[in-house]
Amino acid sequence: MNSVWLLFLPACFALNLVPGPNNLLSLNNAACHGLRLACLAAFGRLLAFAGMIALAASGLALVLQTSASLFLAIKLFGGLYLLWLAVQLWRAPAQSLEAGLPIQRANLWALARQEFLLAAGNPKAILIFTAFLPQFVDPRLPAGQQFALLGGTFLVLELVAVALYSLAGLHLGRLLAGQRARRLFNRCCAVLLGGAGLGLLLSRRPA
């Protein structure tokens, strides 16, 4: 499990750093309301992700234990999804900050609720927990414990990503929001995701 977890770390962190709507919201919140409020509001996002992880663990544990072919299908689908996401991220137009999400008033509950709703309604997040996490679960070992470790790692790294985006919004502001910087950042994440996808597709599957 240790070697699988070490493979999981960079791939997971690349997903955490993808400049999606929640990360852009943290950037905006920090720029407008400060670092503390932006980080606290992000716990709404973590709550939504924790619920998705629990649902994925309870629903896919039986699949992993009873069907090797379905496990392989999920693994292949997840690897191909990573490659597709890398290509989309590489080709994505670099939007400026003005094209982002509207800012709510400086109320922690309102901002946390917006984080929760954005995360819960994001189809890419659902795909991550149903196709990405199961690839790193060894069917020979208890699935619940592995989902807990991988899911907990994802949430911790997500909180790190929140802090980084909030700091960027607080200190870099317009520099990070520029098209050239966004394009470079998108392509760096695309390279990490593409490498992780190829590594998973070429890796030996557990018997």
N, C-alpha and C positions, 0 to 999 in steps of 0.2 A: 504493500500500500504506500510505503514511503516514496518509491520511485514514481508511482502514479501521481501522488500528491505534488511532487516536484515538477512533473509535467503539467499538472493542473494549474500551478501558481502563475506562470507567465501568460498562459492562455486566458485564464480567468481575469487577471489584472488588465489585459488588453481589452477585454469586454467591458470591464468596469470603467475604463478610460475613454471608451467610444463617446464622442460628443453628441449624445442623444438629447432628447427634450429635458430629461431630469437634470443632466449635468449642465445644460445651458441655463436651466432655472436656478441652480445653485450659483452659477456665475452671476446671473442677474441679481439674485437676492443679496449676495455679498456686496456687489457694487452699490446697491440701493439701500440696503438695510444693515449691513455690517456682517462680519465673519461669524459672530456668535449666533445670530438669528438664522443665518443661512445653514449652519451646521445642525442646529436643533430642529429646524424644519425638515431636514432630510430624514429624520427618523420616521416620518410618514412614508417615505419611499421604502425604508428598510422593513417596516411593518408589512407592506404589500408584498415585498420579495420573500419575507419569511413565510407568509401564507402560501405563496406559490411553491416554495421549496417543500413545505409540509405536504401539499397536495401531490406534488410529483413523487415524493418518497412513498406515500401511502398507495398510490396508484400503480407505480412502476415496479415496486418491490416484487410483486407476484410475477410480473413479466420476466424479470431478470432471473428469478429462481426456477421458472418452469419452462422457459423457451429460449434455447440458445440462438435459434434463428431470428427470433424477434429482437433479442439483445443485439445481434450483429446488425440487423436492419437499422435499429436506433443508432448504433455507433456509426454506421456508414452515413446515415442521414445527417447526423450531427457534424461529421467531418466535412461533408459537402456543403452544409449550411455555413460553416466557418469560412470555407473558400468563397462561397457566394457573397457573404457579408464583406469579406476582404475586397472583392472586386467592386462591390457597390460603394464601399467606403473610399476606395482609390479613385473611382470615377465621379464621386459626389461633388457637386458644385460647392465652392466655399462661400457660404452665406455669411453676411455680416451680422453683428449683434442686433442691429435694428430689426432684422427679420425674425427675431426670436419670439418668445412668449411674452404676453402682457404681464406687467408687474402688479401684484396685489398690494393692498395697504399693509403697513408694518404690523401685522398681527400674527403671532406664532401659530395659532390654531388654523387660521386661514391659509397660511403658507404651507403648513404640514399637510393639511387636507389636499391642497393642490398637488403636492409631491405624491401623496398616496394615490390620487385619482390618475395622475399621469402614468405612474408605474403600473397600476392595476389594469389600465386600458392599453398598455403597450404590447402589441402582438409579438414584437421581438423579444421582450422579456419572458413571455410565456414560452416561446420556442427555446430560449436559453435553458430554462429549468426542465423542459420535457425532452430536449434533444441533446443539450450540451453536457449537463451534469451526469446523466446516466452512462456516458461514454467512459467515465473514470471509475465506475463502480465494478468491482470484481464480483461476478456471480457466485464465486466459491466462498465468499465471506458474507457475514450478515449485512444486508443492504441498508438497514436502518441506521446503523452506526456510521457507515460510509457516507450516507446522505447527510447525516448530522455534521460530520467533519467537513465535507465539501461545502455544504450550505453555510456553515458557520464561517468558513474561510472566505466564501464569496461575500458575506455580509460585512466582514471586517475589511476586506479590500474595497468594498463599495464605500465604506465610511472613509477610508483613505482617499479614494477618488473624490468624494464630496469635499474633503478638506483641501485637496489640491485645486479643484475648480473654484472653491470659495476664496482661497488665497489669490488665485489668478484674478478673480473678479475684483478683489480688494486692492491688489497692488499693481496688476498689469493693465486691467481695464481694456482700453481701446487697442492696446498692442495685441493682446490675444484674440480680440474680436476681428482683427484685420483679416482680409481674405487670404493673403499669402501665408500668414501664420496658421490659419485654420486649415489650409490645404496641406501644408507640411505636416501638421499634427494628424490629420486624417490619414495621410499616406504612411506615416510611421505606425499608426494603429493597424492599418491594412496589412503591412508587412508582418507584424506580429501575429495577426489572426490567420493570415495565409500560411505562415510557417507552422503554426499550431495545427491547422487543418491538415496539411500534408503529413505532419508527424503522426497524427492520429490515424490517418488512412493507411500509412505504411507500417505502423507498429504492429507487433504480434498480439493477437487477441488471446485472452485467457481461455483455457480449455473448458 
